[in-house]
Amino acid sequence: MKKIIQIFAIIFLAGTIFALTACGSRGIERDIVGAWAWDMDSAFEFVFDEDGTGVWGGAPFEWEIEDDELRMTLTDLDTNFEVHRWSPTIEDDTLTIESLQTNERYTYTRQ
């Protein structure tokens, strides 16, 4: 009987770890969807759509999150695409992004 309980405990633990890992990898991607106003000027905002598109201060972009890195490609440029790479964190209704190119840090509030 003790062996059966141990086996079920191991299976449960493995399932829990798998579920938490799966949720964590998609969590920021799911949580970032919506409108975010810059704390320094609420007229300047990000809007992240579920389909991987969005608007940043009036400019359209495409976005993806991979390995905890937010990549935004501005799509309104004629021939050159401008790619921004960020490290995003979300706590409650606050989005903080830190540029992986310039180390600048910005804070936004969910709208």
Secondary structure, 3 states (H helix, E strand, C coil): CHHHHHHHHHHHHHHHHHHHHHHHHHHHHHHCCEEEEECCEEEEEEEECCCCEEEECCEEEEEEEECCEEEEEECCCCCCCEEEEEEEEEECCEEEEEECCCCCEEEEEEC
